[in-house]
Amino acid sequence: MKFERHEKSLHRTADVLAATDVRIVFMVKLGQALHRYGVPAHRLEQSMNLVAQRFGIQGSFFVTPTGIFASFGLPEEHRTSLIRIESSEVNLEKLARLDELTSRVIRGKVNVSEGTQEIDRIVAAPPRYGPLLSTLCFALASGAAARFLGGGWREVLVTTLIGLLVGILALLMGRLKEASKVFEPTAAIVAAALVMVAARLLNPLAVYLTTLASLIVLLPGLTLTTAMHELATRNLVSGTARLMGAALLFFQLGFGVALGSQINRVLAPVSFSATPAALPSWTLWIALVVAPLTFTVLFNARLRDVGWIMTACLLSFGGARAGAYLFGPELGVCIGAMFAGASGNLYARWLDRPAAIPMVPAIMLLVPGSLGLSSLAKFIERDVMSGVMTAFSMILIGVALVTGLLMANVIVPPRKTL
């Protein structure tokens, strides 16, 4: 009788361990997928801790831009997994689907094993939008950026065409693993050279503005903002590593622009200080409609979220412009970020979806990536003082942006960790 009770106890223990193993497999795959689709370290750690608590599992998680350390069990009997992440992307649709799946699994509406299989299906699903539309959005985003930066019709036209070529280049080089590693400097070389040629054909042309707008999609402004956010939330390892990755990408783009601009030596002289012809104010509204639509495609958001994304972008842009007019550019960015963060948190509270869906596109209108490339261009031109001042402005604006996002969490507390 005693032996039978002991045998039953062993069976129950084995069943508990088996169930725990299934849940651990689900959590490891979930963490890998969330990391792959652009969730920053502090939010990913919070999400993993929340799922572990709901499952009744004791776990510890440490996230870096290239991997996750996940330990399960008591400290003296930890079972640790190292999940290596080769690359990441922002995919808002898959992020939303993973969030919905996690909620269903936690509530018991989906079996944990079925949830693990569903994660594999979500990751393996093709992008919502095809390569043709994505390439077109490269062009439209560049054209809208030229208008935001104060360009005239020449600048908008040239940046739209060059943005289209950059999109085609991204499509072609993205198919080859080794070629994709040098895509950014290659695109910068091509864009800078084409701008120099266009400056001769459509004189006067604001060369720097056109080059910057042509590469706006490639600037690591969002990465820089995420890094500053991670540093502000004491995720020092992840934030520092991500910050260095953004700096390296800035250097690659700056080197490409400097190299592509050398074509200027063999062409007829042209003025680099041309003032763009002012466009009517209504064109800014067109750009404010086009930009959120392009972000919807480039970040693979669902069509049903377009209205929310557009609203968040308008609030973010309007808040930043009004704040800059009243208090200066740094406080303007802070106010714009507060609007972006608050709108994302309200969206999450009302619809029970990740706040990142409207927040990420809204932040894109505020990120200081253009100042980073401007600072690097000053250093390349050996204008050290201007380069240092511009770099300091970029850091200050980045801090203002992160401060605005943190204040938004106080004004409208987030309901979800994503």
C-alpha positions in Angstrom: 0.0 0.0 0.0 2.8 2.3 0.9 4.6 1.4 -2.3 1.5 2.2 -4.3 1.2 5.6 -2.7 4.8 6.3 -3.4 4.4 5.2 -7.0 1.3 7.5 -7.4 3.3 10.3 -6.0 6.1 9.7 -8.5 3.6 9.7 -11.3 2.1 13.0 -10.2 5.6 14.5 -9.9 6.5 13.3 -13.4 3.3 14.8 -14.7 4.1 18.1 -13.2 7.6 18.1 -14.6 6.3 17.2 -18.0 3.7 20.0 -17.9 6.4 22.4 -16.7 8.7 21.3 -19.6 6.0 22.0 -22.1 5.4 25.4 -20.7 9.1 26.2 -20.7 9.3 25.2 -24.3 6.5 27.6 -25.0 8.2 30.4 -23.1 11.5 29.9 -24.8 10.0 30.0 -28.3 7.8 33.0 -27.3 10.8 34.9 -26.1 12.7 34.2 -29.2 9.9 35.3 -31.4 9.2 38.5 -29.5 12.9 39.4 -29.6 13.0 38.7 -33.3 10.1 41.2 -34.0 11.7 44.2 -32.2 10.6 44.1 -28.6 13.1 46.0 -26.5 14.9 44.4 -23.6 12.9 45.9 -20.7 9.5 45.1 -22.2 10.6 41.6 -23.2 11.9 40.8 -19.7 8.6 42.1 -18.2 6.6 40.0 -20.6 8.5 36.8 -19.9 8.3 37.3 -16.2 4.6 37.9 -16.4 4.1 34.7 -18.5 6.2 32.7 -16.0 4.1 34.0 -13.1 0.9 33.1 -14.8 2.3 29.6 -15.5 3.4 29.2 -11.9 7.1 28.9 -12.9 10.0 30.6 -11.2 12.1 32.2 -13.9 14.8 34.8 -14.5 15.5 36.4 -17.8 18.3 38.5 -19.2 18.0 40.0 -22.7 20.6 41.5 -25.0 20.2 42.7 -28.6 21.6 39.3 -29.9 20.3 36.8 -27.4 18.3 35.8 -24.3 19.4 34.0 -21.2 16.4 32.2 -19.6 16.7 30.3 -16.3 13.9 28.3 -14.8 13.5 26.8 -11.3 15.0 27.7 -7.9 18.5 29.3 -7.9 20.2 26.0 -6.7 18.6 24.0 -9.5 18.4 26.4 -12.4 17.8 25.1 -15.9 19.2 27.7 -18.2 18.7 28.2 -21.9 20.7 30.5 -24.2 18.7 31.7 -27.2 20.9 33.2 -29.9 19.2 35.8 -32.1 20.9 36.5 -35.4 18.8 39.4 -36.6 15.6 41.3 -35.7 13.0 43.3 -37.5 9.9 45.3 -36.6 6.8 43.3 -37.6 3.7 44.7 -35.8 1.3 42.1 -37.2 3.2 39.1 -35.9 3.8 41.0 -32.6 0.1 41.4 -32.2 -0.6 37.8 -33.1 1.9 36.5 -30.6 0.4 38.7 -27.9 -3.1 37.4 -28.7 -1.8 33.8 -28.6 -0.1 34.3 -25.3 -3.3 35.7 -23.8 -5.3 32.7 -25.0 -2.8 30.2 -23.7 -2.7 31.9 -20.2 -6.5 31.9 -20.0 -6.6 28.2 -20.9 -8.4 28.7 -24.2 -5.5 27.2 -26.1 -3.4 24.2 -25.1 0.3 25.0 -24.4 1.5 22.4 -26.9 -0.9 23.9 -29.5 0.4 27.3 -28.6 3.9 26.3 -29.2 3.0 25.0 -32.7 1.1 28.2 -33.4 4.2 30.3 -32.6 6.1 28.3 -35.3 3.3 29.0 -37.8 3.3 32.8 -36.9 7.1 33.0 -37.4 7.0 31.0 -40.7 4.1 33.1 -42.2 5.1 35.3 -45.1 5.0 39.1 -44.8 1.6 40.6 -45.1 2.7 43.0 -47.9 4.5 41.9 -51.0 7.9 43.2 -52.2 6.4 45.5 -54.8 4.3 47.5 -52.3 7.2 47.5 -49.8 9.6 48.9 -52.4 7.0 51.6 -53.4 6.8 52.6 -49.7 10.5 53.2 -49.6 10.0 55.8 -52.3 6.9 57.4 -50.7 8.6 57.5 -47.2 11.6 59.3 -48.7 9.4 61.8 -50.5 7.4 62.5 -47.4 10.6 63.0 -45.4 11.8 65.5 -47.9 8.6 67.5 -47.3 9.0 67.3 -43.5 12.6 68.5 -43.8 11.4 71.6 -45.8 12.3 70.5 -49.3 10.7 71.9 -52.5 9.3 70.1 -55.5 12.8 69.3 -56.8 13.9 67.7 -53.6 10.6 65.7 -53.2 10.9 64.4 -56.8 14.5 63.4 -56.5 14.2 61.7 -53.1 11.1 59.8 -54.3 13.0 58.4 -57.3 16.2 57.6 -55.3 14.1 56.1 -52.5 12.5 53.8 -55.1 16.0 52.7 -56.2 17.1 52.1 -52.6 14.0 49.9 -52.1 14.9 47.9 -55.2 18.4 47.5 -53.9 17.1 46.3 -50.5 15.0 43.7 -52.3 17.8 42.4 -54.4 20.6 42.5 -51.8 18.3 41.1 -49.1 18.1 37.8 -50.9 21.9 37.2 -50.4 23.2 36.7 -46.9 26.6 38.3 -47.5 25.3 41.1 -49.7 22.8 42.1 -47.0 25.6 42.8 -44.6 26.8 45.7 -46.8 23.4 47.0 -47.9 23.4 50.2 -45.9 26.8 51.6 -47.1 26.1 50.5 -50.6 22.7 52.3 -50.6 24.4 55.4 -49.2 27.0 55.4 -52.0 24.4 55.0 -54.7 22.1 57.7 -53.1 24.9 60.2 -52.6 26.2 59.7 -56.2 22.7 60.1 -57.7 22.0 63.2 -55.7 25.2 64.8 -57.1 24.1 63.9 -60.7 20.6 65.3 -60.0 22.0 68.5 -58.7 23.4 69.2 -62.1 20.2 68.3 -63.9 17.8 70.1 -61.6 19.9 73.1 -60.3 19.3 74.5 -57.7 18.9 71.4 -55.5 19.5 71.2 -51.7 22.1 68.4 -51.9 22.3 67.5 -48.2 18.6 67.6 -47.6 18.0 65.4 -50.6 20.6 62.9 -49.6 19.3 62.7 -46.0 15.7 62.2 -47.1 16.7 59.5 -49.6 18.2 57.5 -46.8 15.7 58.3 -44.1 14.3 54.7 -44.0 17.8 53.3 -43.3 18.7 55.7 -40.5 18.9 53.9 -37.1 16.9 56.5 -35.3 14.4 53.9 -33.8 17.4 51.8 -32.7 19.0 54.8 -31.1 15.7 55.6 -29.3 15.3 52.1 -28.1 18.9 52.1 -26.8 18.3 55.3 -24.9 15.1 53.8 -23.5 16.9 50.7 -22.3 19.6 52.7 -20.6 17.0 54.8 -18.9 15.3 51.7 -17.6 18.6 50.3 -16.2 19.1 47.7 -18.9 22.7 48.8 -19.3 24.1 45.9 -21.2 21.4 45.8 -23.8 21.2 49.6 -24.1 25.0 50.0 -24.5 25.2 47.2 -27.1 22.3 48.6 -29.1 23.7 52.1 -28.9 27.0 50.9 -30.3 25.1 49.1 -33.1 23.3 52.3 -34.0 26.6 54.2 -34.0 28.2 51.7 -36.3 25.4 52.0 -38.7 25.7 55.8 -38.7 29.4 55.4 -39.5 28.6 53.0 -42.4 26.0 55.4 -43.8 28.3 58.4 -43.4 31.2 56.5 -45.1 28.9 55.6 -48.0 27.7 59.2 -48.4 31.3 60.5 -48.3 32.4 57.9 -50.9 29.4 58.5 -53.2 29.9 62.3 -53.0 33.4 61.9 -54.5 31.7 61.8 -57.9 31.5 65.6 -57.4 35.2 65.8 -58.3 34.6 64.7 -61.9 31.4 66.7 -62.5 30.9 70.4 -63.1 30.8 72.6 -60.0 27.4 73.0 -58.3 26.2 75.0 -55.3 25.7 73.0 -52.1 23.9 75.9 -50.3 20.9 76.0 -52.5 17.6 77.0 -50.7 14.6 74.8 -51.5 11.6 76.4 -53.1 8.9 76.6 -50.5 5.9 74.3 -51.1 2.3 75.2 -50.2 1.2 74.3 -46.6 -1.4 71.8 -47.8 1.4 69.6 -49.1 2.4 69.0 -45.5 -1.0 67.4 -44.8 -0.4 65.1 -47.8 2.9 64.0 -46.3 1.2 63.5 -42.9 -1.2 61.1 -44.6 1.4 59.3 -46.7 3.9 58.8 -43.9 1.7 56.7 -41.6 0.5 54.6 -44.5 4.1 53.8 -45.5 5.0 53.0 -41.9 2.0 50.6 -41.8 3.5 48.7 -44.8 7.2 48.9 -43.8 6.4 47.7 -40.2 3.9 45.1 -41.5 1.0 46.3 -39.4 -2.5 45.1 -40.0 -4.9 47.2 -42.1 -7.4 47.4 -39.3 -4.8 49.4 -37.3 -4.2 52.1 -40.0 -6.6 54.5 -38.4 -5.0 54.2 -35.0 -1.5 54.5 -36.5 -2.5 57.6 -38.4 -4.1 59.2 -35.3 -1.0 58.5 -33.2 1.2 59.9 -35.9 -0.9 63.1 -36.1 -0.9 63.6 -32.4 2.8 63.0 -32.1 3.7 65.3 -35.0 1.3 68.0 -33.9 2.5 67.9 -30.3 6.1 68.1 -31.3 5.5 71.1 -33.6 3.4 72.9 -31.0 5.9 72.2 -28.3 8.9 73.3 -30.5 7.1 76.5 -31.3 6.4 77.3 -27.6 9.4 75.8 -25.8 12.1 74.8 -28.3 12.9 71.7 -30.3 14.0 69.5 -27.3 10.9 70.1 -25.3 8.9 69.8 -28.5 10.2 66.3 -29.0 9.4 65.4 -25.4 5.8 66.6 -25.8 5.4 64.7 -29.1 6.8 61.5 -27.4 4.3 62.0 -24.5 1.5 62.1 -27.1 2.8 59.0 -28.9 3.3 57.0 -25.7 -0.1 58.1 -24.2 -1.9 57.2 -27.5 -0.2 53.8 -27.6 -1.2 53.1 -23.9 -4.8 54.1 -24.5 -4.9 51.9 -27.6 -3.6 49.0 -25.5 -6.2 49.6 -22.7 -9.2 50.0 -25.0 -8.4 47.1 -27.4 -6.2 44.8 -25.4 -3.5 44.9 -28.0 0.2 45.8 -27.9 0.8 49.6 -27.4 3.8 49.3 -29.8 1.4 49.1 -32.8 0.5 52.8 -33.0 3.5 53.9 -30.9 6.4 52.8 -33.1 5.2 54.6 -36.3 4.4 57.7 -34.2 7.9 57.7 -32.7 9.4 57.4 -36.2 8.3 61.0 -36.9 10.4 62.2 -33.9 13.6 60.1 -33.9 16.8 62.0 -34.1 18.4 59.9 -36.8 18.8 62.8 -39.2 20.9 64.7 -36.7 23.2 61.7 -36.3 23.9 61.6 -40.0 24.3 65.4 -40.0 26.8 65.2 -37.2 28.8 62.5 -39.0 28.8 64.6 -42.2 30.3 67.5 -40.3 33.1 65.3 -39.0 33.8 64.1 -42.5 34.0 67.7 -43.7 36.4 68.3 -40.8 34.1 70.8 -39.2 34.7 69.3 -35.7 33.0 71.9 -33.6 29.7 71.8 -35.7 29.9 68.0 -35.6 30.2 67.9 -31.8 27.4 70.4 -31.4 25.1 68.4 -33.7 25.9 65.2 -32.0 25.1 66.7 -28.6 21.8 68.0 -30.0 21.0 64.4 -31.2 21.7 63.0 -27.7 19.7 65.7 -26.1 16.7 65.1 -28.4 17.0 61.3 -27.8 16.9 61.9 -24.0 13.9 64.2 -24.4 12.1 61.6 -26.5 12.7 58.8 -23.9 11.7 61.1 -21.1 8.4 61.9 -22.9 7.7 58.1 -23.3 8.4 57.5 -19.6 6.2 60.4 -18.6 3.4 59.0 -20.8 3.5 55.8 -18.8 2.8 57.9 -15.7 0.0 59.9 -17.3 -1.6 56.8 -18.9 -0.3 53.7 -17.1 0.2 50.8 -19.6 -2.0 47.7 -19.2 0.2 45.5 -21.3 3.9 45.0 -21.2 4.3 44.9 -25.0 
